[in-house]
Amino acid sequence: MKVSHLFFACLFLHGGVPVGAQGDALLVELQARTDGQQRTASGSPTAGAAGTRPVLTATAGRNVSVQWSIVNQDKTAGLADVTVHCFLTKANATGQGGALQLGADVTFESALVMDFAPQAKSAADFVLQAPEPGNYLLRVETVGALKQHGHEHFAAMDVKVVRAGEKKG
């Protein structure tokens, strides 16, 4: 069952973004909500990718609202030609480690090539339909920041899709 795109909008804002405290220049955030639940994942550089991901439980066929944002917190340096890649793909289990290979199990995928001026922000807000029951990974990541910034960035969460009427949790 392929995911249907119901709504997709991208906002590109420049300037006026406050610089965060100590930390990486790119701040990545991913948020998803459905059936009265909301989960948020904050990003990190791929080099230090460890830890537990949040888990969102969704009902098959129900709408899932997804938002992501990336802020370049650097006051002077920009990043050019960075691809922002967002996808939902089948996983064997929640908390599955390692890099998932994208293939036929990708149920949603989008990519944008963008420039991040100093203190620029990019965000997207879209709704997709929860696929068939199972475990999925929802992830937004940069591709191309490595060559200018030394590493890539991402935020991710697990999505557990259940049948209507099945207990969540």
N, C-alpha and C positions, 0 to 999 in steps of 0.2 A: 504494500500500500504506500503510495507516494504521498508526501506531505503537500498540502495545498497552500499556496501563498494567499493569504487573505488581504494583507496590507503590508506595505514596506515603505518606509520613509527614512531618509538620511538627512541629518542636520550637520552643517559644517559651520562652526563658530570660530572666530579668530580673536585673540586678544582678551584681556580682562580675566583670565583664568588665574587664580592665585597659585603660587608655587607652593608645593607641599613641603613638609619638613624633610629631614634627612631621608634619602631613598633614591630610587631610580627615577630617571627623567620621565619615562613613560608610565602613566598610571592607567591600568586597564581594569574595567569593571563590567561584570556580566550579571544581569538580573532576569529572573523568569518568575512568572506567576500564573497560577491556574487553580480553580476550585477553592478559592479562599486562602491559598498558600502562596508565599513568596520566598524565594531564596536569592542570595546575593553571593557572588564569588569575586574576590579582588585578585588582580593579576600579579604575576611575578615574572622575573626573567626565566627563560627556559633552563638556564644553567642550574638554578637552584630549585627545580621543580620537584618538590616533595610535599607530602602532607595529605590531609583528608579533604576531599571535595564535599561541598554541600550536596544534598540529595533532594530533588523535587519529585513528588509523586503526582502523576497525572492520570486522568482517565482516558482511555483510548477514544479517539474521535472528538474529544473536547478541545477547545481553544487553549493555547499556551501563548501568553504575551511575553515577548523577549525584548530586552533592551541591552545594548552594550554601549560603552563610551571609552574613548581613549583620549587622554590629555597629555600633551607634551609640556611638562612642568618646567623645562629649561627656559631661562629668561633670554638666552642669546642664541642657542644652537637649534637649528631645525633639522628635520629628517625628510629626505626626498624619495619619491618612488617606493613607498612602503605599501605592500598589499595587506589589507585587513581582510582576513579569511574567517568566516563564521560557518559552523556546521553542526549538524545533529547526526550522529551515526550510531549504529547498533554496537553494543558492547556485550561481553560475556557476563559481566557482573558489575554491580556498583563498586566503586573503589578500585576498578581494574587499573593496574599500573602499566607503565611503559607506553610507548607511542602506538596509537592505533593506526593501522594502515587503512586509508580510505579506499573503498571499493564499492561494490554493489549494495552494501548496507547503508550508504549515505542516504538519509531521508530528507535532508535539507542542506543546501550549501549556497553561500554567496561570497563574492570577493570584490573588493574595491581597491583600486590603486590610488594612493593619495600622498600629498605632501603635508607634513606637520610643521608649520611655522612655529617659532618660539611661542609658547603659551597657547597654542591652538588646541581646540577640542573638536573631535568628531564623534557623532553618536548615531545610532540607528534604533528604530522602534518598529517591530513587526509582530504579526500574529501568525502562528502556524497551528496546524491541527496535530494533536498527539497521534503518533502512529500506532500500529498494532502493539499489544502487550509485550513487554520485554524491558531490557536494560539498555540505556542509551547514554552517550556522552554528548553534552552540549559545550562547545568551545568557541571562543573568539581568540585569534592569534595574529601576530604580525609576521610577515614574511618579507625579508629584505632590510630589516633594521640591523641585522648582524653586520653587514658590510660598513655601516656608518656608526653604529652604536655599540658594537661588540657582542650583542646577543639579541635574541628575539624575546617577545613578551606574550603572555596569554592569561586568560582567566577561563576556568572550566567548572562545570558541575555535572553531576550524574542526574539522569532523569529516569525514574522507574515508572513505566506505564503499566497500568492495571486495567482489567475489564470493568465495565460499569457494574456497580454493586459489590465489587471486591473490596475488602478492607484495605485502607491505606495505612502505611506505616510499617 
